[in-house]
Structures are given as structure tokens and as C-alpha cells.
């Protein structure tokens, strides 16, 4: 006979308690004899003898009842040698995303799951184990026990439906029994997996919940303002419930630079100041025992590079010189007649400032510039030759129509467009709209977004990727757009977006496109290097810049050096996503097939399904029988 819970057999030691109590009741007392009571002595001796027998029988029945209950809770069974003791296919998925770092009854939730798996299965049991970033197919538990105990937390956050599909793909279509265990905390930041899966698969969702649902997290960091002498860094922190005091530390290259304490209600902001116009590789951190992954946030501040802007003019360019100051931009202006095509490949933004016509050689140079990753801004002249423009614009899906001399107000502002992101705090109202006296109606393909539109819903400014097109002259004779407050964010952001300036940090697991102002040869590569590892990201070289793309190649948060030929070009910081920092979960009643039993109990019931003879019910019956016998003895035995 074997037991599912042999540790409960230690409770049999409690049977010593009623024995000790019974022995105290049998203590001998001093005899005092009286005269003329010989008959009473005989009666007393017979009564004492029957009383002792009654007590011994009561004790025995009580011990047997308690002993049977203890054995029943240990769940005795006998394996059936004629039936396989384990299901043919046992697939276990463990969610090892960062939310599973929360502390359960026995360590974090992943540790709790692995301990229950090891406690329920034998070393020779075959399983398929799947996590968010690894898998072991049809292996014995003993061969992967070390890997199971050493499961690390992964920044790869899989939606539950994706994880379920991945787990079911490991189940072979055979006649053997199939069991799928889906172990997760089921956070409500993802919808629950489908309630129906293959009918041949027995689905066992197991929800693990932490003891406490309080977490303090560094949500984000922003460079609030960049003044002449110092830069202010704002750190945004949140908690599940208000906190009286949270200490926030600022470090540069691992060394403590500054500390401050803030109050969370349940959100708060800490601010630090660092010298301006300097390179700073640092991190901000807090101390919290719930989820370690969101306790530190790395960031890098680079020395800003000047953006190269070239304007080819047949109109006044004074407004461009005001919009692009020399401390941030390197502006080159030239007349159309004296343009140097050799300068084009080195520019980030090219502005065609009211040219009447485009020569074939200029069109070819512009097309090559745009194909190489450069940005283009087209401002037509009110008497422009549309045919020469359309030869260029047709490659981007646009075409100027014959000019219209009807005046139009610019009334539609697409504040949601990336060019105007964070420009307006709310929807625009009570705005003095600029106007034009004439314009070129623009024909474009479907899906090309407009940024500014006339009152008749035709575009005034539109774009295709990094090509921006005005449909009217903005000269003072034709428009008052130069006096409008819109001109500053429009022209400034077009230039800023022609080169992606370094941001403080990027998020691991998301598509990140990073542009650096270094031209690389085709056979040259860039590396992201840290103390722990070196990675070669996907990269594409342009004439004046290189674009690297990073999604989930970075496994560890930190600051990485972007290295070319043993030379560090700049530093780039990566941080884990904060999507799982809020400890909120799907209610258990909404999870289909959730039994409420522990993982170990469910595994044991599956492991011995149809292959054991359980005896715990018999021991419960025996316990009840002995309790009834005890009651009968107390009532009828005199």
C-alpha cells in the first residue's frame, strides 16, 4: 500500500494524547475500610471491574476511529500493475513572465509550481514542459529537474491564447490520453484563452495567486526640460496602494549620485537634476519585495547631434533661418540655379522652397535621396509647373491638379498625427485659422494621411512616410500661414523626425527602430555590447545614417554600448515592459474548467487516473463505524 500524502501519517502520533488521558483516569487511590460493609465491598469490586473494561473498550474504539481518519487523509492506494501509471501525453505550460515573480506560499509563483510538479511526479514520468522562451519535449522529469528548478523569468510576455496554441502544438494526434496543464496567474492585461480546445485534450487551467497584491513600480522616465545649465529628469512611480515614503536613488554608471523620498497617493513623481549637454548613462531604482523587474529603470542621455537641413530656394528663406537655429540644426540654403547635387547625400532633410519647376537632373537626385532614407518637404510656388512636379510626386502616390484660385481656410488639424504628437493638450477650438488664396488640388491614393486640411476636406499638408507635401504656396502674397503658430511645430517636427534623436530608453520585446548619424559600409556591422553579452542587431545603412532594429534580441535590461570596430559610438538603454506591474487578475469563476484543486492534487489525480485502487473511502467508513461502536459502548455497556 502507498500513500499520496505520506507526510500526514505523522498525525498518528496524536493518538498518544487519549492514551495519556486514559492512564491518568486509572490512578489508584488509598483504600479506607469501614466495619460491617463486607457485602458492599463485593458489589464495589464487581462495578470497578466492569467500569475498567468499559474504559478500555472506549479508548480502543476511539483510537481506531482517529487512526482511520489520519490514514484516510493520507489517501492510501494500491497501484494496478496491469495499467500504465501515467498518461501517455502530459504537457505542462508554466507562465514565467515577470508577474510570476510575486511571492506565493512557498517562494515565488514559479518556484511554487515547480515544487508541486516535482512533489507529484516521479523522476521516470514522461512530460513535455513549455515556458514562454523554452521547451522540453517528451522527456523524463528526472532529466530536466535542474532546468525545472532553474527556470528564469522571461521578458517575453505571451498572450494567453498564443501560449495555449503553442502548448497544444506539442500534443501528438494519437489515441493515448492527453492532458494539458496551463499554469499562470491569469493577469487581466490579456484576455483569457479560448474556453474550447480539442475535445481529445483534457485541459487543466491552474491559477496561482500571490499572498499580497501590492507592488511599487517605476513606470517611466522623461526629460522634462533641458535648460542651459542643467537637465531635469522626472521619474514616474506608482503603487497598488498609497505609500507614505518611498526612497528613489539615482545612479551614474552604477555609482550613487543622488537620493530623494516621495509619497505615493498611490502615484508620485521624483525629480533629479544633472548637468546639461553632457552624456549621462544612469539608472533610477527603488526597493520593493514584490516584483523585482520594475524596481530599476536604465536610461542614457547622449550629446545631441545637429540635424542637417538643406533648402533649395526660389523664394525668401528668412523664415527657415528663424525656424532652424544653429545650435540644433545645420541649415544649408542655396538658390535653385546654383545647387550642388553632391551635398544632397549628406543631408537629413531637403526642402524645395517654392520652385517653379523641377529639372530632370534634380528630380533624379531627389528620388535617390528619398530612396536612401532622406526626408523631403515640398512647398510649391503659386505658379509652379505641375507636370514637372508630378513626375516626382507620382512615385509617392500623389499628383497636383490644375490650380484653384478660390480662397480656403485651413480648418482641420489632425492632432493625432505623429507630427503633432504632444503639441496640443486638447482638441483645437476657437483657433484663428490661416488661409490661402490659391492652391493645387492634390490627387492621392487611399490611405495617405492628411495633417492639415481645408474647410472642403481637401489636404493642405499631407505625407507619405518621410515625404511631406504642401498643396499651396505659403508666401505672404498667397497665405498668412507663416504668421500662424502652426508653422513652428510643423517645420520643427518635420526636421526632428528626419533623424530619430536618441530617446532615454527603449522597451524590450517591442519593435524598436534606432537611427544613429553614422554612415556604415555594407560589409561593416554594429554590435550592442554589455558586460554580460554581445548582440549584432538587424541594421540598414543609408547615406547619412544607420538604422538598427531591435525587438526581443535583448534578454537583460541595462545600458548597452553601440560598438563599431572597437569604438563606442553611443550608449543605448533597454528596460523591461511594465505591462505586468499591476497585480490584477481574472476572477477564478471566469476561468473555464478551473477545478479549484491545487496543482499537486490535480497532477496526482491525472497521474493515477484509472491505474490505482484507492482505499481512503474505506478508512472513512471504518472511522465512522468505530465512532458508532464507541457511542454504543458508552450508552449500553454498564
matplotlib code that plots the C-alpha trace (Angstrom):
import matplotlib.pyplot as plt

x = [0.0, 1.2, 0.1, -0.4, 0.3, 2.6, 3.6, 0.1, 0.9, 2.8, -0.6, -0.8, 1.4, -1.5, -3.1, -0.8, -3.0, -6.1, -3.9, -2.2, -5.6, -6.9, -3.9, -4.5, -8.0, -6.8, -4.7, -5.1, -6.5, -5.9, -8.4, -10.3, -12.2, -15.3, -16.9, -19.9, -19.6, -18.4, -21.4, -20.8, -17.1, -18.1, -20.6, -17.9, -15.3, -17.6, -18.6, -15.0, -14.0, -16.8, -16.0, -12.4, -13.4, -15.8, -13.0, -10.5, -13.1, -14.0, -10.3, -9.7, -12.7, -11.6, -8.0, -9.2, -11.6, -8.9, -6.3, -8.6, -9.2, -5.5, -4.9, -7.8, -6.4, -3.1, -5.0, -3.8, -3.8, -2.5, -1.1, -2.6, 0.3, -1.9, -2.5, 0.1, 0.5, 0.9, -0.9, 0.8, 1.0, 1.4, 2.1, 2.7, 2.9, 4.4, 4.0, 7.4, 6.6, 7.6, 4.2, 5.0, 7.8, 5.2, 5.5, 3.2, 3.1, 6.4, 8.6, 7.6, 4.8, 7.2, 9.0, 5.7, 4.6, 7.9, 7.9, 4.4, 5.3, 8.4, 6.3, 3.6, 5.6, 8.3, 11.7, 10.8, 7.5, 7.5, 6.4, 6.6, 7.5, 6.9, 7.7, 7.5, 11.0, 11.9, 10.6, 11.5, 9.5, 8.7, 11.5, 11.6, 11.2, 14.5, 16.4, 15.2, 14.8, 17.7, 16.3, 12.8, 14.2, 16.3, 13.5, 14.3, 11.8, 11.4, 10.6, 8.7, 5.1, 2.8, -0.9, -2.8, -4.3, -0.9, 0.6, -2.3, -1.9, 1.9, 1.3, -1.3, 1.0, 3.2, 0.4, 0.5, -2.7, -2.7, -5.2, -3.4, -4.8, -3.8, -3.6, -2.6, -1.7, -1.8, -0.2, -0.4, -1.6, -4.0, -3.5, -6.3, -4.0, -4.6, -7.9, -8.4, -7.6, -10.4, -12.7, -12.9, -10.0, -9.6, -12.1, -9.5, -7.4, -8.2, -7.5, -6.4, -6.0, -4.2, -4.4, -1.6, -2.2, 0.3, -0.1, -0.1, -1.2, 0.8, 3.6, 5.6, 6.9, 9.0, 6.6, 8.6, 11.1, 11.1, 13.4, 11.0, 13.1, 16.6, 17.9, 21.2, 22.9, 21.0, 18.6, 15.6, 14.8, 11.3, 10.7, 7.1, 6.3, 3.0, 1.9, -1.1, -2.0, -0.8, 2.7, 4.0, 7.6, 9.5, 13.2, 14.3, 18.0, 19.8, 23.0, 25.5, 27.4, 26.4, 27.6, 25.1, 24.6, 21.5, 18.6, 15.2, 12.0, 8.5, 4.9, 2.7, -1.1, -0.8, 1.2, 4.0, 6.9, 10.6, 12.8, 16.6, 18.8, 22.0, 24.5, 23.2, 24.8, 26.7, 26.5, 24.9, 24.5, 22.4, 19.6, 16.9, 15.9, 13.6, 13.4, 10.3, 10.0, 7.1, 8.2, 12.0, 11.8, 10.3, 12.4, 15.1, 15.0, 18.0, 18.4, 21.0, 21.3, 23.5, 25.1, 22.6, 23.8, 22.9, 20.3, 21.4, 18.7, 19.2, 16.8, 16.7, 15.0, 13.2, 11.6, 12.5, 14.1, 14.3, 11.6, 13.6, 16.7, 14.4, 12.9, 16.2, 18.6, 22.3, 22.6, 20.3, 20.3, 22.9, 21.0, 22.3, 20.4, 21.1, 19.5, 18.0, 20.4, 23.5, 22.5, 25.3, 23.9, 27.0, 25.7, 22.4, 23.5, 24.8, 21.5, 18.7, 16.0, 15.7, 13.2, 12.0, 11.1, 8.6, 10.4, 8.6, 9.8, 12.0, 14.7, 15.2, 18.6, 17.2, 14.3, 16.7, 18.8, 15.8, 14.5, 17.8, 17.9, 14.5, 15.2, 18.3, 16.2, 16.2, 13.2, 11.6, 9.4, 7.8, 6.4, 5.1, 5.1, 1.7, 2.7, 4.6, 4.7, 2.6, 3.9, 7.5, 6.3, 4.0, 6.9, 8.4, 5.2, 3.8, 6.4, 4.9, 1.3, 0.4, -0.4, -1.1, -4.2, -4.8, -4.6, -7.7, -8.0, -10.7, -9.7, -9.7, -9.4, -7.2, -9.7, -8.9, -5.9, -5.1, -3.8, -3.4, -0.9, 2.7, 3.9, 1.7, 2.0, 2.1, 1.7, -1.9, -3.2, -6.8, -8.8, -8.3, -11.2, -11.5, -8.5, -7.7, -7.4, -4.8, -5.9, -4.6, -5.7, -5.0, -3.9, -3.3, -5.9, -4.0, -4.9, -3.6, -4.1, -6.2, -4.6, -2.3, -2.9, -3.5, -2.0, -3.8, -6.9, -9.0, -12.6, -13.7, -11.8, -9.0, -5.4, -3.2, -0.4, 0.0, 2.7, 3.9, 6.4, 9.1, 7.8, 5.7, 3.8, 2.1, -0.6, -0.3, 2.4, 3.0, 4.4, 3.0, 1.3, -0.7, -1.1, -0.8, 0.4, 3.9, 2.1, 0.2, 1.5, 1.2, 4.3, 6.7, 5.7, 5.1, 8.5, 10.4, 9.0, 9.5, 13.2, 13.4, 11.7, 14.1, 16.6, 15.4, 17.1, 18.2, 15.5, 16.3, 15.5, 13.7, 11.4, 12.5, 10.0, 8.7, 9.9, 12.5, 14.0, 17.0, 18.8, 22.3, 24.1, 26.9, 27.2, 28.3, 29.7, 27.8, 30.4, 30.5, 28.4, 27.4, 27.2, 25.3, 27.7, 27.3, 29.2, 27.1, 26.7, 27.2, 24.5, 24.5, 21.1, 19.4, 20.7, 20.4, 22.8, 21.8, 23.9, 24.0, 22.8, 22.3, 19.1, 19.1, 16.1, 15.8, 12.7, 13.4, 17.1, 17.9, 17.3, 18.5, 17.7, 20.6, 22.7, 24.5, 27.3, 26.8, 30.2, 31.8, 35.4, 36.1, 34.9, 31.8, 29.5, 26.9, 25.1, 21.5, 19.4, 16.8, 14.2, 11.6, 8.0, 5.8, 2.7, 2.6, 3.4, -0.3, -1.2, -4.8, -6.2, -9.1, -11.6, -11.4, -15.1, -14.4, -11.8, -13.4, -12.5, -10.8, -11.3, -10.1, -7.7, -4.0, -1.6, -0.2, -3.6, -4.6, -1.3, -1.7, -5.3, -4.2, -1.1, -3.0, -6.2, -7.6, -4.4, -4.8, -7.2, -7.9, -8.8, -9.3, -13.1, -12.9, -10.9, -13.5, -16.2, -14.2, -13.7, -17.5, -18.1, -15.7, -17.3, -20.7, -19.2, -17.9, -21.3, -22.9, -20.3, -20.9, -24.6, -25.3, -22.3, -22.7]
y = [0.0, 3.5, 7.0, 10.1, 12.3, 10.2, 13.2, 13.2, 9.9, 11.8, 12.8, 9.3, 10.5, 12.4, 9.1, 9.3, 12.0, 10.0, 7.2, 9.6, 10.9, 7.4, 6.4, 9.4, 8.2, 4.7, 6.1, 4.0, 5.8, 4.9, 2.4, 3.2, 0.2, 0.5, -2.1, -4.2, -3.4, -6.8, -7.1, -3.6, -4.5, -7.3, -5.1, -2.3, -4.7, -6.0, -2.5, -1.3, -4.2, -3.6, 0.2, -0.5, -2.8, -0.1, 2.5, 0.2, -0.6, 3.1, 4.0, 1.3, 2.3, 6.0, 5.2, 3.1, 5.9, 8.6, 6.3, 5.5, 9.3, 10.0, 7.2, 8.4, 11.9, 10.4, 8.8, 5.2, 3.4, 0.3, 0.6, -1.5, -3.3, -4.1, -0.4, 2.2, 4.5, 7.7, 9.3, 8.8, 12.6, 15.1, 18.7, 21.4, 25.1, 27.4, 31.1, 32.5, 36.1, 38.8, 38.8, 35.3, 36.8, 37.7, 35.7, 32.8, 30.3, 28.7, 31.3, 33.0, 31.5, 29.7, 28.1, 27.1, 25.5, 23.6, 22.3, 20.9, 19.3, 17.5, 16.5, 14.9, 13.2, 10.5, 11.0, 8.5, 10.1, 11.5, 15.1, 17.9, 21.2, 24.6, 28.1, 31.5, 31.1, 27.4, 23.9, 20.3, 17.7, 14.2, 13.9, 12.3, 14.6, 13.5, 14.5, 18.1, 18.5, 21.0, 23.0, 22.9, 24.3, 26.9, 28.4, 32.1, 34.9, 36.0, 39.4, 37.6, 38.2, 35.8, 36.4, 33.5, 32.4, 32.3, 30.4, 27.9, 27.4, 26.9, 24.3, 22.3, 22.2, 19.8, 17.3, 14.5, 13.2, 9.7, 7.5, 8.0, 10.1, 13.8, 16.2, 19.9, 21.9, 25.6, 27.2, 31.0, 33.8, 34.9, 38.6, 40.7, 42.6, 39.8, 38.2, 34.6, 31.8, 30.2, 28.1, 25.4, 23.4, 20.0, 17.7, 14.9, 17.0, 17.3, 20.9, 21.8, 25.5, 26.2, 29.8, 30.7, 33.9, 35.8, 36.3, 40.0, 42.1, 45.2, 46.3, 49.5, 50.1, 52.7, 53.3, 55.6, 58.4, 61.7, 64.6, 67.3, 70.4, 70.9, 74.3, 75.9, 74.7, 71.5, 68.9, 67.8, 64.1, 63.2, 59.7, 58.5, 55.8, 54.1, 51.6, 49.4, 51.4, 54.7, 54.7, 57.2, 57.2, 55.6, 56.2, 56.8, 56.6, 58.0, 56.3, 57.0, 54.0, 52.1, 54.8, 56.5, 60.1, 61.3, 60.2, 61.5, 60.4, 60.8, 60.0, 57.9, 58.6, 55.9, 57.7, 60.1, 61.8, 62.2, 64.7, 64.9, 67.5, 66.6, 68.8, 69.8, 69.0, 66.0, 62.3, 60.5, 56.7, 56.1, 54.4, 55.1, 52.5, 51.8, 49.0, 46.7, 43.0, 42.2, 42.3, 42.9, 43.6, 47.0, 48.3, 49.8, 51.7, 52.4, 55.5, 57.2, 60.8, 61.5, 64.6, 65.8, 65.8, 68.6, 67.8, 68.7, 70.6, 71.8, 74.3, 74.9, 78.3, 80.4, 82.4, 84.1, 81.7, 84.1, 82.1, 78.9, 80.5, 81.5, 78.1, 76.2, 77.8, 76.9, 75.3, 72.4, 72.4, 72.7, 74.7, 75.0, 77.3, 77.6, 79.1, 76.7, 77.9, 77.1, 73.9, 71.4, 67.9, 66.5, 67.9, 66.1, 62.6, 64.2, 65.9, 64.6, 66.9, 68.5, 71.5, 72.5, 76.1, 77.3, 76.2, 76.9, 73.7, 70.7, 69.7, 66.1, 66.0, 67.5, 65.0, 62.0, 63.4, 63.9, 60.4, 58.9, 61.0, 59.8, 56.2, 56.4, 57.3, 61.1, 63.3, 65.6, 68.7, 70.1, 73.7, 74.7, 78.1, 79.5, 79.4, 76.0, 73.8, 70.9, 68.5, 68.7, 68.2, 65.3, 63.4, 63.3, 63.1, 60.2, 57.9, 58.6, 58.2, 61.9, 64.3, 68.0, 69.0, 72.3, 75.3, 76.6, 80.3, 80.0, 81.1, 78.4, 78.4, 75.7, 74.4, 70.7, 69.9, 66.2, 66.4, 62.6, 62.6, 61.7, 65.1, 66.9, 64.4, 66.3, 69.6, 70.2, 69.4, 69.1, 69.4, 72.7, 75.2, 79.0, 79.0, 81.7, 79.6, 80.5, 80.9, 80.6, 82.5, 79.7, 76.1, 72.9, 70.3, 67.1, 63.7, 60.9, 57.2, 55.8, 55.6, 58.6, 60.7, 64.4, 66.6, 69.9, 70.2, 72.9, 73.5, 71.5, 68.4, 68.6, 68.4, 71.4, 69.3, 65.6, 63.0, 59.6, 58.2, 60.9, 62.9, 65.9, 67.9, 71.3, 72.0, 75.8, 78.4, 79.8, 83.1, 86.2, 87.1, 83.8, 82.9, 84.0, 80.6, 82.0, 84.2, 81.2, 79.4, 76.1, 76.8, 76.3, 72.7, 71.7, 72.6, 71.8, 68.3, 67.5, 68.3, 66.5, 63.3, 63.3, 61.9, 59.9, 61.6, 59.4, 58.6, 57.9, 54.2, 51.6, 48.7, 45.1, 43.0, 45.9, 46.8, 49.5, 51.4, 53.4, 55.8, 56.9, 59.6, 57.4, 56.1, 52.5, 50.5, 47.4, 45.0, 46.8, 45.8, 47.4, 45.5, 46.1, 45.2, 44.9, 43.2, 40.0, 39.6, 41.0, 41.1, 42.0, 43.7, 43.9, 47.1, 49.1, 51.7, 54.9, 57.7, 59.8, 57.4, 53.8, 52.3, 49.3, 47.3, 45.6, 43.6, 40.7, 40.1, 41.9, 39.4, 41.6, 45.2, 47.6, 50.1, 48.7, 50.3, 50.5, 49.5, 49.6, 48.4, 48.5, 52.1, 53.1, 55.3, 55.9, 54.1, 52.8, 51.7, 48.9, 48.2, 45.6, 46.2, 47.4, 45.8, 43.2, 45.6, 46.0, 42.9, 42.5, 39.1, 37.5, 36.2, 32.4, 32.0, 33.4, 30.7, 27.8, 24.3, 25.7, 23.0, 24.9, 22.0, 22.6, 21.8, 18.8, 17.3, 17.7, 16.1, 13.2, 12.6, 12.6, 10.5, 7.7, 8.0, 4.5, 2.9, 2.7, 1.2, 3.9, 2.9, 6.3, 5.9, 2.6, 4.1, 6.9, 4.3, 2.4, 5.6, 6.1, 2.5, 2.8, 6.1, 4.4, 1.5, 4.0, 5.6, 2.2, 1.2, 4.5, 4.1, 0.4, -1.2, -0.8]
z = [0.0, -0.9, 0.2, -1.8, 1.2, 3.4, 5.5, 7.0, 8.7, 11.3, 12.7, 14.1, 16.9, 18.2, 19.2, 22.3, 23.7, 24.5, 25.9, 28.3, 29.4, 29.9, 32.0, 34.3, 34.9, 36.1, 39.0, 42.3, 45.3, 49.0, 50.4, 53.6, 55.2, 57.3, 59.6, 58.5, 54.8, 53.5, 51.1, 49.8, 49.1, 46.8, 44.9, 44.6, 43.3, 40.6, 39.5, 39.3, 37.1, 34.6, 34.6, 33.7, 30.8, 29.5, 29.6, 27.7, 25.0, 24.6, 24.3, 21.7, 19.5, 19.8, 18.8, 15.9, 14.7, 14.9, 13.3, 10.3, 9.8, 9.7, 7.2, 5.1, 4.8, 3.7, 0.8, 0.7, -2.6, -4.4, -7.9, -10.6, -12.3, -15.3, -16.2, -17.1, -14.1, -16.1, -19.0, -22.4, -23.1, -20.3, -21.4, -18.8, -19.6, -17.0, -17.4, -16.5, -17.3, -14.7, -12.9, -11.7, -9.6, -6.9, -3.7, -3.0, -0.1, -0.9, -2.7, -6.0, -8.1, -10.5, -7.6, -6.1, -9.4, -9.9, -6.3, -6.7, -10.1, -8.5, -5.5, -7.6, -10.3, -10.3, -12.0, -14.7, -15.6, -19.2, -19.6, -22.1, -20.4, -22.0, -20.9, -22.6, -24.0, -23.8, -24.2, -23.4, -25.4, -24.2, -21.5, -18.1, -15.1, -13.6, -16.7, -16.6, -12.8, -12.6, -15.6, -13.9, -10.6, -12.5, -14.7, -15.1, -15.7, -19.2, -20.7, -23.4, -22.4, -24.4, -24.7, -23.1, -26.4, -28.1, -25.2, -25.3, -29.1, -28.6, -25.9, -27.9, -30.9, -28.8, -28.4, -30.9, -32.5, -31.1, -29.2, -25.9, -23.2, -23.4, -20.6, -20.8, -17.7, -18.1, -15.1, -14.8, -12.5, -15.3, -15.1, -16.7, -19.0, -21.5, -22.4, -21.2, -23.6, -25.6, -23.5, -26.0, -27.3, -29.0, -27.4, -27.2, -24.8, -21.1, -20.2, -16.7, -16.0, -12.7, -11.3, -8.9, -6.8, -4.7, -0.9, -1.4, -4.3, -3.5, -5.8, -6.3, -9.8, -11.7, -14.6, -16.8, -17.1, -19.0, -19.7, -18.7, -19.6, -20.9, -19.7, -20.3, -17.1, -16.1, -17.3, -15.2, -15.1, -14.0, -12.7, -12.5, -9.9, -9.0, -6.3, -5.7, -2.6, -1.1, 0.4, 3.0, 1.9, -1.0, -1.5, -5.1, -6.0, -9.0, -10.1, -12.8, -14.1, -11.0, -8.5, -6.3, -7.5, -5.6, -3.4, -2.7, -0.9, -2.2, -1.1, -3.4, -3.4, -5.0, -7.7, -7.5, -9.3, -8.3, -9.9, -10.3, -12.0, -13.9, -15.8, -19.2, -22.6, -21.1, -21.8, -18.8, -18.5, -15.4, -13.7, -11.1, -8.6, -5.6, -3.1, -3.2, -2.5, -4.7, -8.4, -8.8, -12.6, -12.3, -9.4, -11.7, -14.9, -17.0, -19.3, -21.4, -22.4, -25.4, -26.7, -29.3, -32.9, -35.2, -37.9, -41.4, -43.4, -47.0, -48.6, -52.4, -52.8, -55.4, -52.6, -49.4, -46.9, -43.9, -42.1, -42.4, -40.7, -37.8, -37.6, -37.6, -35.2, -35.5, -32.0, -33.1, -36.9, -39.6, -42.3, -45.8, -48.2, -51.9, -55.0, -57.5, -60.1, -58.0, -56.2, -55.6, -56.0, -54.2, -50.9, -51.0, -49.8, -46.5, -45.6, -43.4, -44.7, -48.1, -48.6, -52.0, -51.3, -53.9, -57.1, -60.3, -62.0, -61.3, -63.8, -64.7, -63.0, -59.8, -59.8, -60.2, -57.3, -55.1, -55.9, -55.0, -51.8, -50.6, -51.5, -49.3, -46.3, -46.5, -45.7, -48.3, -47.8, -50.9, -51.0, -54.4, -56.0, -56.8, -60.5, -60.4, -63.4, -62.2, -64.9, -63.7, -60.1, -60.9, -62.4, -58.9, -56.9, -58.8, -57.4, -53.9, -55.0, -55.4, -58.3, -58.4, -60.3, -62.1, -59.7, -58.0, -57.3, -54.7, -51.1, -48.5, -44.7, -43.1, -40.5, -40.0, -37.8, -37.2, -33.7, -33.6, -36.4, -35.2, -36.5, -34.0, -31.1, -27.8, -29.5, -28.4, -24.9, -26.2, -29.3, -31.1, -30.8, -31.0, -33.3, -35.8, -38.9, -41.5, -45.2, -48.7, -51.8, -54.3, -54.1, -56.2, -55.5, -54.7, -56.0, -53.8, -53.3, -50.5, -47.0, -47.4, -44.3, -44.2, -41.5, -42.2, -44.3, -45.9, -45.0, -48.0, -46.6, -49.2, -48.0, -47.3, -45.9, -46.3, -46.1, -47.4, -45.0, -44.8, -47.8, -46.8, -49.4, -49.2, -51.8, -51.7, -51.7, -48.2, -49.5, -47.9, -51.2, -51.2, -47.5, -43.9, -42.8, -41.8, -39.2, -37.8, -34.7, -36.6, -38.7, -35.8, -34.7, -38.3, -39.6, -36.4, -36.1, -39.8, -39.3, -35.9, -37.4, -40.3, -37.8, -34.9, -32.0, -29.1, -26.6, -22.9, -23.2, -25.2, -24.1, -24.5, -26.6, -28.7, -32.2, -31.7, -34.6, -33.6, -36.0, -35.5, -37.6, -38.8, -42.4, -42.5, -45.4, -46.5, -45.0, -41.7, -38.7, -35.4, -32.1, -28.9, -26.0, -22.3, -19.5, -20.0, -23.7, -27.3, -29.9, -33.6, -34.3, -37.6, -39.4, -42.6, -43.8, -45.5, -46.9, -43.7, -41.1, -40.0, -38.7, -36.3, -35.4, -32.0, -30.8, -28.4, -29.1, -25.8, -22.9, -20.0, -19.0, -18.9, -20.8, -23.9, -25.9, -29.6, -30.9, -34.3, -34.8, -31.0, -30.9, -28.9, -31.0, -28.3, -25.4, -25.6, -22.6, -22.6, -19.9, -19.3, -20.1, -17.2, -18.6, -15.7, -12.9, -11.9, -9.9, -11.0, -12.1, -13.8, -11.2, -10.8, -11.6, -15.1, -15.9, -17.6, -16.3, -13.2, -10.6, -7.5, -6.6, -6.1, -8.9, -7.0, -6.3, -10.0, -11.2, -8.8, -9.9, -13.5, -12.9, -11.2, -13.2, -13.8, -12.5, -8.8, -6.2, -3.7, -0.1, 1.6, 1.4, 3.2, 6.0, 6.3, 6.6, 9.2, 11.2, 11.2, 12.3, 15.2, 16.3, 16.3, 18.3, 20.9, 21.2, 21.8, 24.4, 26.3, 26.2, 26.8, 28.4, 32.2]

ax = plt.figure().add_subplot(projection="3d")
ax.plot(x, y, z, "-o")
ax.set_aspect("equal")
plt.show()
